[in-house]
Amino acid sequence: PCEEFQGCEWRVGAAPSNRCGWSSVTCAPASGSPRESLAQYCDLAERRGLIASREHFQSKYGVVTDGCPEKTLDSICTITINKPPKEDVLQSATENLESAKTKVAEAIGKCNNSDVIAITSQEMKNLMG
């Protein structure tokens, strides 16, 4: 049984109506039927590192493409930004991050009509939130 958090797992739910995108994800006991009321237990198991995140599970197992048009994406714009150097020894990490955000915002304007915009960085570990 999926009680508290043990024995819970994510399951692929309903596919999108147009058959193009990602299926929903539900929580279920390992040997039972999924129920939305169990989602809190899968969330707890996820936080404890016992199961993958809902997003990871959905992206790995829930993709549905049989209704997607053959030609979907034409272009990608990639913005690479390094952590800007501190201009002053007293400059804070927050100021440094704000500088990086400003530079990315300026660059995004040059990605007009791109289907995908990828922002990559170096040395900015989990700072963009």
Protein Blocks (a to p, Z undefined) as FASTA:
>chain_A
ZZhjgopacddddddfklpacdddddddfkbccdfklmmmmmmmmmnopaccfklmmmmm
mpcfklpcfblbfbdcdddddddddfbfkbcfklmmmmmmmmmmmmmmmmghiabdcddd
ehiahklZZ
